[in-house]
Amino acid sequence: MSTLDKLKLMEITRRAAASTPEGHLRNRMVEAINQQIAAAEAMQSGESFQLRRRHWAKGAGGEKTLQEKLVRFRPWYWQEANGAFMLEVRYGNKVLELKPKKTAIEVGVVAELVPTLTLLREAVVAGELDKQLAAAKGRFGKKLA
């Protein structure tokens, strides 16, 4: 018996989730929601949240080095005067209309912020916001079929 006979071999290929334009939009939105969740968890625990990006930069001698830099982070949530937290979903700098003329979600207390964002992430993965994401992307970039 050969070593390969011990493995369970299948006749299947890997499908990339981002191979379609819809999948690419979903992946970008899930990454953004994950950042919002991390920021909300840091806020609840009393820590500060800083978003960092890695980039290549040339040094004095001309060699390239990998460096981290701070980038501005804009939370999607805010606290109203009555103490309730509100949440709006953004794609880039555009606010998504979740339903016609409805752009904000009333979260309530700060403890419900992370579960609300998690529920929103599940809706994006399920494809429930594909029309809104396509509308936010607009006429710039590739059209969705």
Secondary structure, DSSP 8 states (H G I E B T S, - for coil): --SGGGS---------GGGSHHHHHHHHHHHHHHHHHHHHHHHHHT----EEEEEEEE-TTS-EEEEEEEE----SEEE-TTS-EEEE-EETTEE--SBTTB-EEEEESGGGHHHHHHHHHHHHHTTTTHHHHHHHHTTSS----
